[in-house]
Every structure is written in structure tokens, then in C-alpha cells.
């Protein structure tokens, strides 16, 4: 006879905990909600405008990328 779903789920959770993991619940924006895409575009434009006027940002990003590249070599 097959195990009940809740028993299988509990066994999986127990195995994950035994492996040193713990459950974590996060809440994220509902991408199906009306207006979600428009809000993403609005926020993206704000960021793009801010980045376009930030002369220090490009240098910072180049330096950060150089650091990452050195680690990978």
C-alpha cells in the first residue's frame, strides 16, 4: 500500500533536516497581478535613469568584475 502524501512529505522534511537544512518561507510579488509588468517597467526606468547619471557606478562595476575575474583564474 502506498504511503499517504503527508507521510512522504514528512519523511522528505526529516531527511532534509538530517542533511543540515531547514525550511524557509519567503513571500514574493505576485507576477500574475494586474499592473505587475507596468510597475516593473516603471522601477526599471528609474534605475536606468539613475545609473545613466552615476559616473562612479561604471568604475565600481568594472572594479568588482575585475575582482571576480581574478578569483576565477
CHARMM-style PDB file with segment names, atoms N, HN, CA, C and O in Angstrom:
ATOM      1  N   UNK     1       0.852  -1.187   0.000  1.00  0.00      PROA
ATOM      2  CA  UNK     1       0.000   0.000   0.000  1.00  0.00      PROA
ATOM      3  C   UNK     1       0.893   1.244   0.000  1.00  0.00      PROA
ATOM      4  O   UNK     1       1.885   1.299   0.727  1.00  0.00      PROA
ATOM      5  N   UNK     2       0.548   2.216  -0.797  1.00  0.00      PROA
ATOM      6  HN  UNK     2      -0.258   2.171  -1.388  1.00  0.00      PROA
ATOM      7  CA  UNK     2       1.327   3.452  -0.921  1.00  0.00      PROA
ATOM      8  C   UNK     2       1.195   4.285   0.347  1.00  0.00      PROA
ATOM      9  O   UNK     2       0.159   4.292   1.012  1.00  0.00      PROA
ATOM     10  N   UNK     3       2.284   4.987   0.658  1.00  0.00      PROA
ATOM     11  HN  UNK     3       3.126   4.982   0.118  1.00  0.00      PROA
ATOM     12  CA  UNK     3       2.270   5.865   1.826  1.00  0.00      PROA
ATOM     13  C   UNK     3       1.390   7.079   1.551  1.00  0.00      PROA
ATOM     14  O   UNK     3       1.274   7.539   0.415  1.00  0.00      PROA
ATOM     15  N   UNK     4       0.785   7.577   2.593  1.00  0.00      PROA
ATOM     16  HN  UNK     4       0.879   7.204   3.516  1.00  0.00      PROA
ATOM     17  CA  UNK     4      -0.029   8.784   2.468  1.00  0.00      PROA
ATOM     18  C   UNK     4       0.884   9.957   2.114  1.00  0.00      PROA
ATOM     19  O   UNK     4       2.054   9.983   2.498  1.00  0.00      PROA
ATOM     20  N   UNK     5       0.352  10.901   1.396  1.00  0.00      PROA
ATOM     21  HN  UNK     5      -0.598  10.880   1.084  1.00  0.00      PROA
ATOM     22  CA  UNK     5       1.127  12.055   0.957  1.00  0.00      PROA
ATOM     23  C   UNK     5       1.776  12.773   2.132  1.00  0.00      PROA
ATOM     24  O   UNK     5       2.961  13.101   2.076  1.00  0.00      PROA
ATOM     25  N   UNK     6       1.020  13.021   3.190  1.00  0.00      PROA
ATOM     26  HN  UNK     6       0.057  12.755   3.236  1.00  0.00      PROA
ATOM     27  CA  UNK     6       1.589  13.751   4.328  1.00  0.00      PROA
ATOM     28  C   UNK     6       2.738  12.976   4.987  1.00  0.00      PROA
ATOM     29  O   UNK     6       3.654  13.591   5.533  1.00  0.00      PROA
ATOM     30  N   UNK     7       2.705  11.660   4.946  1.00  0.00      PROA
ATOM     31  HN  UNK     7       1.960  11.160   4.503  1.00  0.00      PROA
ATOM     32  CA  UNK     7       3.793  10.846   5.500  1.00  0.00      PROA
ATOM     33  C   UNK     7       5.045  10.967   4.624  1.00  0.00      PROA
ATOM     34  O   UNK     7       6.156  11.076   5.143  1.00  0.00      PROA
ATOM     35  N   UNK     8       4.870  10.948   3.303  1.00  0.00      PROA
ATOM     36  HN  UNK     8       3.967  10.860   2.881  1.00  0.00      PROA
ATOM     37  CA  UNK     8       6.010  11.114   2.382  1.00  0.00      PROA
ATOM     38  C   UNK     8       6.628  12.500   2.530  1.00  0.00      PROA
ATOM     39  O   UNK     8       7.850  12.646   2.522  1.00  0.00      PROA
ATOM     40  N   UNK     9       5.777  13.514   2.665  1.00  0.00      PROA
ATOM     41  HN  UNK     9       4.785  13.395   2.672  1.00  0.00      PROA
ATOM     42  CA  UNK     9       6.270  14.881   2.835  1.00  0.00      PROA
ATOM     43  C   UNK     9       7.057  14.982   4.140  1.00  0.00      PROA
ATOM     44  O   UNK     9       8.125  15.592   4.172  1.00  0.00      PROA
ATOM     45  N   UNK    10       6.543  14.395   5.204  1.00  0.00      PROA
ATOM     46  HN  UNK    10       5.674  13.899   5.178  1.00  0.00      PROA
ATOM     47  CA  UNK    10       7.236  14.444   6.489  1.00  0.00      PROA
ATOM     48  C   UNK    10       8.580  13.728   6.408  1.00  0.00      PROA
ATOM     49  O   UNK    10       9.568  14.213   6.959  1.00  0.00      PROA
ATOM     50  N   UNK    11       8.634  12.587   5.733  1.00  0.00      PROA
ATOM     51  HN  UNK    11       7.831  12.193   5.285  1.00  0.00      PROA
ATOM     52  CA  UNK    11       9.907  11.872   5.579  1.00  0.00      PROA
ATOM     53  C   UNK    11      10.914  12.724   4.806  1.00  0.00      PROA
ATOM     54  O   UNK    11      12.095  12.763   5.149  1.00  0.00      PROA
ATOM     55  N   UNK    12      10.445  13.395   3.777  1.00  0.00      PROA
ATOM     56  HN  UNK    12       9.485  13.364   3.499  1.00  0.00      PROA
ATOM     57  CA  UNK    12      11.329  14.267   2.992  1.00  0.00      PROA
ATOM     58  C   UNK    12      11.857  15.411   3.861  1.00  0.00      PROA
ATOM     59  O   UNK    12      13.045  15.730   3.816  1.00  0.00      PROA
ATOM     60  N   UNK    13      10.987  16.019   4.637  1.00  0.00      PROA
ATOM     61  HN  UNK    13      10.022  15.760   4.674  1.00  0.00      PROA
ATOM     62  CA  UNK    13      11.404  17.099   5.535  1.00  0.00      PROA
ATOM     63  C   UNK    13      12.401  16.609   6.576  1.00  0.00      PROA
ATOM     64  O   UNK    13      13.379  17.291   6.883  1.00  0.00      PROA
ATOM     65  N   UNK    14      12.147  15.426   7.114  1.00  0.00      PROA
ATOM     66  HN  UNK    14      11.353  14.872   6.865  1.00  0.00      PROA
ATOM     67  CA  UNK    14      13.073  14.866   8.096  1.00  0.00      PROA
ATOM     68  C   UNK    14      14.439  14.614   7.470  1.00  0.00      PROA
ATOM     69  O   UNK    14      15.465  14.869   8.100  1.00  0.00      PROA
ATOM     70  N   UNK    15      14.460  14.119   6.250  1.00  0.00      PROA
ATOM     71  HN  UNK    15      13.627  13.912   5.739  1.00  0.00      PROA
ATOM     72  CA  UNK    15      15.721  13.856   5.550  1.00  0.00      PROA
ATOM     73  C   UNK    15      16.472  15.159   5.282  1.00  0.00      PROA
ATOM     74  O   UNK    15      17.694  15.215   5.420  1.00  0.00      PROA
ATOM     75  N   UNK    16      15.746  16.197   4.902  1.00  0.00      PROA
ATOM     76  HN  UNK    16      14.753  16.152   4.790  1.00  0.00      PROA
ATOM     77  CA  UNK    16      16.380  17.487   4.648  1.00  0.00      PROA
ATOM     78  C   UNK    16      16.965  18.059   5.940  1.00  0.00      PROA
ATOM     79  O   UNK    16      18.071  18.600   5.933  1.00  0.00      PROA
ATOM     80  N   UNK    17      16.234  17.944   7.037  1.00  0.00      PROA
ATOM     81  HN  UNK    17      15.336  17.505   7.042  1.00  0.00      PROA
ATOM     82  CA  UNK    17      16.751  18.429   8.326  1.00  0.00      PROA
ATOM     83  C   UNK    17      17.986  17.623   8.748  1.00  0.00      PROA
ATOM     84  O   UNK    17      18.950  18.182   9.270  1.00  0.00      PROA
ATOM     85  N   UNK    18      17.946  16.311   8.518  1.00  0.00      PROA
ATOM     86  HN  UNK    18      17.163  15.857   8.094  1.00  0.00      PROA
ATOM     87  CA  UNK    18      19.087  15.463   8.855  1.00  0.00      PROA
ATOM     88  C   UNK    18      20.317  15.847   8.033  1.00  0.00      PROA
ATOM     89  O   UNK    18      21.450  15.643   8.469  1.00  0.00      PROA
ATOM     90  N   UNK    19      20.089  16.398   6.851  1.00  0.00      PROA
ATOM     91  HN  UNK    19      19.168  16.564   6.497  1.00  0.00      PROA
ATOM     92  CA  UNK    19      21.184  16.849   5.986  1.00  0.00      PROA
ATOM     93  C   UNK    19      21.683  18.237   6.385  1.00  0.00      PROA
ATOM     94  O   UNK    19      22.586  18.780   5.748  1.00  0.00      PROA
ATOM     95  N   UNK    20      21.099  18.810   7.434  1.00  0.00      PROA
ATOM     96  HN  UNK    20      20.365  18.369   7.952  1.00  0.00      PROA
ATOM     97  CA  UNK    20      21.547  20.110   7.921  1.00  0.00      PROA
ATOM     98  C   UNK    20      20.819  21.282   7.314  1.00  0.00      PROA
ATOM     99  O   UNK    20      21.276  22.420   7.428  1.00  0.00      PROA
ATOM    100  N   UNK    21      19.703  21.032   6.676  1.00  0.00      PROA
ATOM    101  HN  UNK    21      19.331  20.108   6.584  1.00  0.00      PROA
ATOM    102  CA  UNK    21      18.923  22.107   6.056  1.00  0.00      PROA
ATOM    103  C   UNK    21      17.707  22.425   6.920  1.00  0.00      PROA
ATOM    104  O   UNK    21      17.288  21.625   7.756  1.00  0.00      PROA
ATOM    105  N   UNK    22      17.158  23.608   6.695  1.00  0.00      PROA
ATOM    106  HN  UNK    22      17.499  24.257   6.016  1.00  0.00      PROA
ATOM    107  CA  UNK    22      15.938  23.978   7.404  1.00  0.00      PROA
ATOM    108  C   UNK    22      14.981  24.629   6.423  1.00  0.00      PROA
ATOM    109  O   UNK    22      15.413  25.230   5.440  1.00  0.00      PROA
ATOM    110  N   UNK    23      13.697  24.518   6.677  1.00  0.00      PROA
ATOM    111  HN  UNK    23      13.346  24.030   7.476  1.00  0.00      PROA
ATOM    112  CA  UNK    23      12.723  25.129   5.771  1.00  0.00      PROA
ATOM    113  C   UNK    23      12.725  26.648   5.906  1.00  0.00      PROA
ATOM    114  O   UNK    23      12.982  27.194   6.979  1.00  0.00      PROA
ATOM    115  N   UNK    24      12.438  27.300   4.819  1.00  0.00      PROA
ATOM    116  HN  UNK    24      12.229  26.857   3.947  1.00  0.00      PROA
ATOM    117  CA  UNK    24      12.391  28.757   4.797  1.00  0.00      PROA
ATOM    118  C   UNK    24      11.244  29.171   3.890  1.00  0.00      PROA
ATOM    119  O   UNK    24      11.145  28.704   2.755  1.00  0.00      PROA
ATOM    120  N   UNK    25      10.390  30.033   4.380  1.00  0.00      PROA
ATOM    121  HN  UNK    25      10.470  30.412   5.302  1.00  0.00      PROA
ATOM    122  CA  UNK    25       9.267  30.517   3.584  1.00  0.00      PROA
ATOM    123  C   UNK    25       9.534  31.966   3.222  1.00  0.00      PROA
ATOM    124  O   UNK    25       9.881  32.776   4.082  1.00  0.00      PROA
ATOM    125  N   UNK    26       9.372  32.288   1.949  1.00  0.00      PROA
ATOM    126  HN  UNK    26       9.090  31.630   1.251  1.00  0.00      PROA
ATOM    127  CA  UNK    26       9.517  33.678   1.516  1.00  0.00      PROA
ATOM    128  C   UNK    26       8.276  34.086   0.736  1.00  0.00      PROA
ATOM    129  O   UNK    26       7.608  33.262   0.112  1.00  0.00      PROA
ATOM    130  N   UNK    27       7.994  35.362   0.789  1.00  0.00      PROA
ATOM    131  HN  UNK    27       8.536  36.031   1.296  1.00  0.00      PROA
ATOM    132  CA  UNK    27       6.872  35.919   0.048  1.00  0.00      PROA
ATOM    133  C   UNK    27       7.442  36.792  -1.057  1.00  0.00      PROA
ATOM    134  O   UNK    27       8.325  37.615  -0.814  1.00  0.00      PROA
ATOM    135  N   UNK    28       6.948  36.618  -2.242  1.00  0.00      PROA
ATOM    136  HN  UNK    28       6.231  35.949  -2.440  1.00  0.00      PROA
ATOM    137  CA  UNK    28       7.416  37.384  -3.394  1.00  0.00      PROA
ATOM    138  C   UNK    28       6.219  38.054  -4.063  1.00  0.00      PROA
ATOM    139  O   UNK    28       5.083  37.611  -3.892  1.00  0.00      PROA
ATOM    140  N   UNK    29       6.468  39.120  -4.824  1.00  0.00      PROA
ATOM    141  HN  UNK    29       7.391  39.481  -4.962  1.00  0.00      PROA
ATOM    142  CA  UNK    29       5.353  39.769  -5.522  1.00  0.00      PROA
ATOM    143  C   UNK    29       4.663  38.788  -6.474  1.00  0.00      PROA
ATOM    144  O   UNK    29       5.305  37.922  -7.069  1.00  0.00      PROA
ATOM    145  N   UNK    30       3.370  38.940  -6.600  1.00  0.00      PROA
ATOM    146  HN  UNK    30       2.849  39.643  -6.117  1.00  0.00      PROA
ATOM    147  CA  UNK    30       2.577  38.093  -7.491  1.00  0.00      PROA
ATOM    148  C   UNK    30       2.690  38.627  -8.912  1.00  0.00      PROA
ATOM    149  O   UNK    30       2.097  39.654  -9.243  1.00  0.00      PROA
ATOM    150  N   UNK    31       3.451  37.933  -9.748  1.00  0.00      PROA
ATOM    151  HN  UNK    31       3.933  37.099  -9.478  1.00  0.00      PROA
ATOM    152  CA  UNK    31       3.683  38.397 -11.117  1.00  0.00      PROA
ATOM    153  C   UNK    31       2.440  38.259 -11.991  1.00  0.00      PROA
ATOM    154  O   UNK    31       2.426  38.741 -13.124  1.00  0.00      PROA
ATOM    155  N   UNK    32       1.407  37.614 -11.484  1.00  0.00      PROA
ATOM    156  HN  UNK    32       1.418  37.222 -10.564  1.00  0.00      PROA
ATOM    157  CA  UNK    32       0.158  37.487 -12.252  1.00  0.00      PROA
ATOM    158  C   UNK    32      -0.793  38.643 -12.008  1.00  0.00      PROA
ATOM    159  O   UNK    32      -1.792  38.792 -12.712  1.00  0.00      PROA
ATOM    160  N   UNK    33      -0.484  39.455 -11.018  1.00  0.00      PROA
ATOM    161  HN  UNK    33       0.328  39.333 -10.446  1.00  0.00      PROA
ATOM    162  CA  UNK    33      -1.359  40.551 -10.637  1.00  0.00      PROA
ATOM    163  C   UNK    33      -1.381  41.637 -11.709  1.00  0.00      PROA
ATOM    164  O   UNK    33      -0.356  41.947 -12.317  1.00  0.00      PROA
ATOM    165  N   UNK    34      -2.547  42.200 -11.929  1.00  0.00      PROA
ATOM    166  HN  UNK    34      -3.379  41.948 -11.436  1.00  0.00      PROA
ATOM    167  CA  UNK    34      -2.679  43.286 -12.904  1.00  0.00      PROA
ATOM    168  C   UNK    34      -1.761  44.437 -12.508  1.00  0.00      PROA
ATOM    169  O   UNK    34      -1.710  44.825 -11.341  1.00  0.00      PROA
ATOM    170  N   UNK    35      -1.047  44.971 -13.469  1.00  0.00      PROA
ATOM    171  HN  UNK    35      -1.089  44.655 -14.417  1.00  0.00      PROA
ATOM    172  CA  UNK    35      -0.172  46.098 -13.218  1.00  0.00      PROA
ATOM    173  C   UNK    35       1.247  45.712 -12.834  1.00  0.00      PROA
ATOM    174  O   UNK    35       2.107  46.583 -12.698  1.00  0.00      PROA
ATOM    175  N   UNK    36       1.508  44.420 -12.657  1.00  0.00      PROA
ATOM    176  HN  UNK    36       0.810  43.713 -12.767  1.00  0.00      PROA
ATOM    177  CA  UNK    36       2.841  43.987 -12.247  1.00  0.00      PROA
ATOM    178  C   UNK    36       3.897  44.378 -13.277  1.00  0.00      PROA
ATOM    179  O   UNK    36       4.926  44.951 -12.920  1.00  0.00      PROA
ATOM    180  N   UNK    37       3.654  44.076 -14.544  1.00  0.00      PROA
ATOM    181  HN  UNK    37       2.818  43.610 -14.834  1.00  0.00      PROA
ATOM    182  CA  UNK    37       4.635  44.385 -15.590  1.00  0.00      PROA
ATOM    183  C   UNK    37       4.864  45.889 -15.701  1.00  0.00      PROA
ATOM    184  O   UNK    37       5.998  46.334 -15.874  1.00  0.00      PROA
ATOM    185  N   UNK    38       3.798  46.666 -15.603  1.00  0.00      PROA
ATOM    186  HN  UNK    38       2.877  46.305 -15.463  1.00  0.00      PROA
ATOM    187  CA  UNK    38       3.932  48.122 -15.684  1.00  0.00      PROA
ATOM    188  C   UNK    38       4.766  48.652 -14.526  1.00  0.00      PROA
ATOM    189  O   UNK    38       5.577  49.559 -14.714  1.00  0.00      PROA
ATOM    190  N   UNK    39       4.579  48.100 -13.340  1.00  0.00      PROA
ATOM    191  HN  UNK    39       3.921  47.363 -13.188  1.00  0.00      PROA
ATOM    192  CA  UNK    39       5.366  48.527 -12.187  1.00  0.00      PROA
ATOM    193  C   UNK    39       6.833  48.136 -12.354  1.00  0.00      PROA
ATOM    194  O   UNK    39       7.722  48.895 -11.971  1.00  0.00      PROA
ATOM    195  N   UNK    40       7.090  46.963 -12.918  1.00  0.00      PROA
ATOM    196  HN  UNK    40       6.367  46.346 -13.228  1.00  0.00      PROA
ATOM    197  CA  UNK    40       8.481  46.557 -13.197  1.00  0.00      PROA
ATOM    198  C   UNK    40       9.137  47.532 -14.169  1.00  0.00      PROA
ATOM    199  O   UNK    40      10.278  47.946 -13.967  1.00  0.00      PROA
ATOM    200  N   UNK    41       8.417  47.893 -15.216  1.00  0.00      PROA
ATOM    201  HN  UNK    41       7.489  47.557 -15.380  1.00  0.00      PROA
ATOM    202  CA  UNK    41       8.955  48.857 -16.191  1.00  0.00      PROA
ATOM    203  C   UNK    41       9.222  50.204 -15.532  1.00  0.00      PROA
ATOM    204  O   UNK    41      10.259  50.823 -15.773  1.00  0.00      PROA
ATOM    205  N   UNK    42       8.294  50.656 -14.706  1.00  0.00      PROA
ATOM    206  HN  UNK    42       7.452  50.154 -14.510  1.00  0.00      PROA
ATOM    207  CA  UNK    42       8.450  51.945 -14.030  1.00  0.00      PROA
ATOM    208  C   UNK    42       9.706  51.956 -13.162  1.00  0.00      PROA
ATOM    209  O   UNK    42      10.502  52.893 -13.219  1.00  0.00      PROA
ATOM    210  N   UNK    43       9.875  50.915 -12.366  1.00  0.00      PROA
ATOM    211  HN  UNK    43       9.228  50.153 -12.319  1.00  0.00      PROA
ATOM    212  CA  UNK    43      11.042  50.852 -11.490  1.00  0.00      PROA
ATOM    213  C   UNK    43      12.335  50.699 -12.289  1.00  0.00      PROA
ATOM    214  O   UNK    43      13.362  51.270 -11.923  1.00  0.00      PROA
ATOM    215  N   UNK    44      12.288  49.940 -13.367  1.00  0.00      PROA
ATOM    216  HN  UNK    44      11.453  49.476 -13.665  1.00  0.00      PROA
ATOM    217  CA  UNK    44      13.469  49.763 -14.215  1.00  0.00      PROA
ATOM    218  C   UNK    44      13.908  51.083 -14.842  1.00  0.00      PROA
ATOM    219  O   UNK    44      15.104  51.361 -14.934  1.00  0.00      PROA
ATOM    220  N   UNK    45      12.955  51.886 -15.267  1.00  0.00      PROA
ATOM    221  HN  UNK    45      11.984  51.660 -15.192  1.00  0.00      PROA
ATOM    222  CA  UNK    45      13.288  53.187 -15.846  1.00  0.00      PROA
ATOM    223  C   UNK    45      13.921  54.113 -14.810  1.00  0.00      PROA
ATOM    224  O   UNK    45      14.850  54.857 -15.126  1.00  0.00      PROA
ATOM    225  N   UNK    46      13.428  54.070 -13.587  1.00  0.00      PROA
ATOM    226  HN  UNK    46      12.674  53.466 -13.330  1.00  0.00      PROA
ATOM    227  CA  UNK    46      14.015  54.877 -12.517  1.00  0.00      PROA
ATOM    228  C   UNK    46      15.477  54.475 -12.314  1.00  0.00      PROA
ATOM    229  O   UNK    46      16.353  55.333 -12.207  1.00  0.00      PROA
ATOM    230  N   UNK    47      15.730  53.180 -12.261  1.00  0.00      PROA
ATOM    231  HN  UNK    47      15.018  52.483 -12.348  1.00  0.00      PROA
ATOM    232  CA  UNK    47      17.096  52.688 -12.058  1.00  0.00      PROA
ATOM    233  C   UNK    47      17.973  53.062 -13.243  1.00  0.00      PROA
ATOM    234  O   UNK    47      19.102  53.516 -13.058  1.00  0.00      PROA
ATOM    235  N   UNK    48      17.468  52.875 -14.455  1.00  0.00      PROA
ATOM    236  HN  UNK    48      16.551  52.506 -14.605  1.00  0.00      PROA
ATOM    237  CA  UNK    48      18.255  53.186 -15.651  1.00  0.00      PROA
ATOM    238  C   UNK    48      18.629  54.668 -15.686  1.00  0.00      PROA
ATOM    239  O   UNK    48      19.761  55.014 -16.024  1.00  0.00      PROA
ATOM    240  N   UNK    49      17.692  55.533 -15.341  1.00  0.00      PROA
ATOM    241  HN  UNK    49      16.773  55.252 -15.066  1.00  0.00      PROA
ATOM    242  CA  UNK    49      17.992  56.976 -15.314  1.00  0.00      PROA
ATOM    243  C   UNK    49      19.044  57.300 -14.260  1.00  0.00      PROA
ATOM    244  O   UNK    49      19.947  58.101 -14.501  1.00  0.00      PROA
ATOM    245  N   UNK    50      18.923  56.679 -13.102  1.00  0.00      PROA
ATOM    246  HN  UNK    50      18.189  56.029 -12.906  1.00  0.00      PROA
ATOM    247  CA  UNK    50      19.890  56.922 -12.031  1.00  0.00      PROA
ATOM    248  C   UNK    50      21.278  56.421 -12.430  1.00  0.00      PROA
ATOM    249  O   UNK    50      22.279  57.085 -12.162  1.00  0.00      PROA
ATOM    250  N   UNK    51      21.338  55.264 -13.065  1.00  0.00      PROA
ATOM    251  HN  UNK    51      20.525  54.725 -13.283  1.00  0.00      PROA
ATOM    252  CA  UNK    51      22.621  54.713 -13.489  1.00  0.00      PROA
ATOM    253  C   UNK    51      23.260  55.563 -14.578  1.00  0.00      PROA
ATOM    254  O   UNK    51      24.483  55.698 -14.623  1.00  0.00      PROA
ATOM    255  N   UNK    52      22.452  56.129 -15.444  1.00  0.00      PROA
ATOM    256  HN  UNK    52      21.459  56.020 -15.407  1.00  0.00      PROA
ATOM    257  CA  UNK    52      22.979  56.931 -16.548  1.00  0.00      PROA
ATOM    258  C   UNK    52      23.683  58.190 -16.055  1.00  0.00      PROA
ATOM    259  O   UNK    52      24.576  58.708 -16.726  1.00  0.00      PROA
ATOM    260  N   UNK    53      23.290  58.676 -14.903  1.00  0.00      PROA
ATOM    261  HN  UNK    53      22.564  58.255 -14.358  1.00  0.00      PROA
ATOM    262  CA  UNK    53      23.890  59.901 -14.367  1.00  0.00      PROA
ATOM    263  C   UNK    53      24.925  59.632 -13.277  1.00  0.00      PROA
ATOM    264  O   UNK    53      25.473  60.572 -12.702  1.00  0.00      PROA
ATOM    265  N   UNK    54      25.196  58.360 -12.989  1.00  0.00      PROA
ATOM    266  HN  UNK    54      24.751  57.596 -13.456  1.00  0.00      PROA
ATOM    267  CA  UNK    54      26.138  57.993 -11.919  1.00  0.00      PROA
ATOM    268  C   UNK    54      27.481  57.611 -12.537  1.00  0.00      PROA
ATOM    269  O   UNK    54      27.676  56.474 -12.966  1.00  0.00      PROA
ATOM    270  N   UNK    55      28.401  58.572 -12.577  1.00  0.00      PROA
ATOM    271  HN  UNK    55      28.242  59.495 -12.228  1.00  0.00      PROA
ATOM    272  CA  UNK    55      29.706  58.337 -13.184  1.00  0.00      PROA
ATOM    273  C   UNK    55      30.541  57.333 -12.395  1.00  0.00      PROA
ATOM    274  O   UNK    55      31.360  56.621 -12.976  1.00  0.00      PROA
ATOM    275  N   UNK    56      30.347  57.269 -11.106  1.00  0.00      PROA
ATOM    276  HN  UNK    56      29.681  57.848 -10.634  1.00  0.00      PROA
ATOM    277  CA  UNK    56      31.142  56.359 -10.279  1.00  0.00      PROA
ATOM    278  C   UNK    56      30.696  54.905 -10.414  1.00  0.00      PROA
ATOM    279  O   UNK    56      31.471  53.990 -10.134  1.00  0.00      PROA
ATOM    280  N   UNK    57      29.457  54.687 -10.839  1.00  0.00      PROA
ATOM    281  HN  UNK    57      28.827  55.430 -11.067  1.00  0.00      PROA
ATOM    282  CA  UNK    57      28.919  53.338 -10.892  1.00  0.00      PROA
ATOM    283  C   UNK    57      29.678  52.464 -11.881  1.00  0.00      PROA
ATOM    284  O   UNK    57      30.021  51.326 -11.560  1.00  0.00      PROA
ATOM    285  N   UNK    58      29.943  52.973 -13.071  1.00  0.00      PROA
ATOM    286  HN  UNK    58      29.665  53.897 -13.332  1.00  0.00      PROA
ATOM    287  CA  UNK    58      30.633  52.172 -14.083  1.00  0.00      PROA
ATOM    288  C   UNK    58      32.014  51.749 -13.585  1.00  0.00      PROA
ATOM    289  O   UNK    58      32.408  50.597 -13.768  1.00  0.00      PROA
ATOM    290  N   UNK    59      32.741  52.654 -12.966  1.00  0.00      PROA
ATOM    291  HN  UNK    59      32.421  53.589 -12.818  1.00  0.00      PROA
ATOM    292  CA  UNK    59      34.051  52.318 -12.418  1.00  0.00      PROA
ATOM    293  C   UNK    59      33.968  51.284 -11.321  1.00  0.00      PROA
ATOM    294  O   UNK    59      34.786  50.367 -11.249  1.00  0.00      PROA
ATOM    295  N   UNK    60      32.973  51.437 -10.466  1.00  0.00      PROA
ATOM    296  HN  UNK    60      32.308  52.182 -10.524  1.00  0.00      PROA
ATOM    297  CA  UNK    60      32.778  50.468  -9.381  1.00  0.00      PROA
ATOM    298  C   UNK    60      32.484  49.085  -9.948  1.00  0.00      PROA
ATOM    299  O   UNK    60      33.062  48.093  -9.504  1.00  0.00      PROA
ATOM    300  N   UNK    61      31.585  49.017 -10.930  1.00  0.00      PROA
ATOM    301  HN  UNK    61      31.116  49.822 -11.291  1.00  0.00      PROA
ATOM    302  CA  UNK    61      31.222  47.729 -11.517  1.00  0.00      PROA
ATOM    303  C   UNK    61      32.410  47.098 -12.241  1.00  0.00      PROA
ATOM    304  O   UNK    61      32.608  45.886 -12.164  1.00  0.00      PROA
ATOM    305  N   UNK    62      33.201  47.912 -12.945  1.00  0.00      PROA
ATOM    306  HN  UNK    62      33.040  48.897 -13.008  1.00  0.00      PROA
ATOM    307  CA  UNK    62      34.390  47.387 -13.613  1.00  0.00      PROA
ATOM    308  C   UNK    62      35.364  46.805 -12.598  1.00  0.00      PROA
ATOM    309  O   UNK    62      35.922  45.730 -12.818  1.00  0.00      PROA
ATOM    310  N   UNK    63      35.570  47.505 -11.494  1.00  0.00      PROA
ATOM    311  HN  UNK    63      35.117  48.378 -11.316  1.00  0.00      PROA
ATOM    312  CA  UNK    63      36.480  47.024 -10.451  1.00  0.00      PROA
ATOM    313  C   UNK    63      35.952  45.732  -9.821  1.00  0.00      PROA
ATOM    314  O   UNK    63      36.720  44.806  -9.564  1.00  0.00      PROA
ATOM    315  N   UNK    64      34.666  45.674  -9.579  1.00  0.00      PROA
ATOM    316  HN  UNK    64      34.042  46.426  -9.787  1.00  0.00      PROA
ATOM    317  CA  UNK    64      34.070  44.471  -8.995  1.00  0.00      PROA
ATOM    318  C   UNK    64      34.210  43.294  -9.949  1.00  0.00      PROA
ATOM    319  O   UNK    64      34.522  42.182  -9.524  1.00  0.00      PROA
ATOM    320  N   UNK    65      33.981  43.532 -11.235  1.00  0.00      PROA
ATOM    321  HN  UNK    65      33.728  44.436 -11.580  1.00  0.00      PROA
ATOM    322  CA  UNK    65      34.118  42.465 -12.228  1.00  0.00      PROA
ATOM    323  C   UNK    65      35.567  41.996 -12.311  1.00  0.00      PROA
ATOM    324  O   UNK    65      35.826  40.800 -12.446  1.00  0.00      PROA
ATOM    325  N   UNK    66      36.504  42.922 -12.231  1.00  0.00      PROA
ATOM    326  HN  UNK    66      36.294  43.893 -12.121  1.00  0.00      PROA
ATOM    327  CA  UNK    66      37.924  42.560 -12.265  1.00  0.00      PROA
ATOM    328  C   UNK    66      38.273  41.672 -11.071  1.00  0.00      PROA
ATOM    329  O   UNK    66      39.017  40.702 -11.213  1.00  0.00      PROA
ATOM    330  N   UNK    67      37.737  42.005  -9.896  1.00  0.00      PROA
ATOM    331  HN  UNK    67      37.132  42.793  -9.781  1.00  0.00      PROA
ATOM    332  CA  UNK    67      37.972  41.179  -8.709  1.00  0.00      PROA
ATOM    333  C   UNK    67      37.432  39.769  -8.906  1.00  0.00      PROA
ATOM    334  O   UNK    67      38.095  38.791  -8.562  1.00  0.00      PROA
ATOM    335  N   UNK    68      36.238  39.668  -9.453  1.00  0.00      PROA
ATOM    336  HN  UNK    68      35.698  40.462  -9.732  1.00  0.00      PROA
ATOM    337  CA  UNK    68      35.617  38.354  -9.684  1.00  0.00      PROA
ATOM    338  C   UNK    68      36.421  37.582 -10.710  1.00  0.00      PROA
ATOM    339  O   UNK    68      36.650  36.384 -10.543  1.00  0.00      PROA
ATOM    340  N   UNK    69      36.849  38.246 -11.760  1.00  0.00      PROA
ATOM    341  HN  UNK    69      36.664  39.219 -11.895  1.00  0.00      PROA
ATOM    342  CA  UNK    69      37.615  37.591 -12.821  1.00  0.00      PROA
ATOM    343  C   UNK    69      38.932  37.024 -12.286  1.00  0.00      PROA
ATOM    344  O   UNK    69      39.351  35.942 -12.696  1.00  0.00      PROA
ATOM    345  N   UNK    70      39.576  37.739 -11.384  1.00  0.00      PROA
ATOM    346  HN  UNK    70      39.235  38.618 -11.051  1.00  0.00      PROA
ATOM    347  CA  UNK    70      40.830  37.270 -10.811  1.00  0.00      PROA
ATOM    348  C   UNK    70      40.636  36.026  -9.971  1.00  0.00      PROA
ATOM    349  O   UNK    70      41.504  35.154  -9.943  1.00  0.00      PROA
ATOM    350  N   UNK    71      39.521  35.932  -9.292  1.00  0.00      PROA
ATOM    351  HN  UNK    71      38.815  36.640  -9.314  1.00  0.00      PROA
ATOM    352  CA  UNK    71      39.236  34.768  -8.450  1.00  0.00      PROA
ATOM    353  C   UNK    71      39.025  33.529  -9.314  1.00  0.00      PROA
ATOM    354  O   UNK    71      39.446  32.433  -8.945  1.00  0.00      PROA
ATOM    355  N   UNK    72      38.371  33.702 -10.469  1.00  0.00      PROA
ATOM    356  HN  UNK    72      38.029  34.592 -10.769  1.00  0.00      PROA
ATOM    357  CA  UNK    72      38.058  32.572 -11.341  1.00  0.00      PROA
ATOM    358  C   UNK    72      39.293  32.022 -12.050  1.00  0.00      PROA
ATOM    359  O   UNK    72      39.276  30.881 -12.512  1.00  0.00      PROA
ATOM    360  N   UNK    73      40.336  32.793 -12.141  1.00  0.00      PROA
ATOM    361  HN  UNK    73      40.350  33.719 -11.766  1.00  0.00      PROA
ATOM    362  CA  UNK    73      41.523  32.344 -12.892  1.00  0.00      PROA
ATOM    363  C   UNK    73      42.369  31.387 -12.121  1.00  0.00      PROA
ATOM    364  OT1 UNK    73      43.394  30.927 -12.622  1.00  0.00      PROA
TER     365      UNK     73
END
